[in-house]
Amino acid sequence: MKVKYLGESQSCCLLKDKIYECLDEEDGFFRIIDEEGYDEDEEIQGHLYPTELFETVDEDKD
């Protein structure tokens, strides 16, 4: 699923209006590969962010 970040830009992790790939939804949080990217040393990729910071984007419209 793709989601668009609605909050203010945080150059270290999320950019306003950018579309991110959501890897999973876990108890009201989306697991997102943010601006830090993939970490080769981590078994579980991405960071958890509250779902209310995002809107779901139709995958057919990029």
Secondary structure, DSSP 8 states (H G I E B T S, - for coil): -EEEE-S--BTTTB-TT-EEEEEEEETTEEEE--TT---TT-SS-SEEEEGGGEEEE-TT--
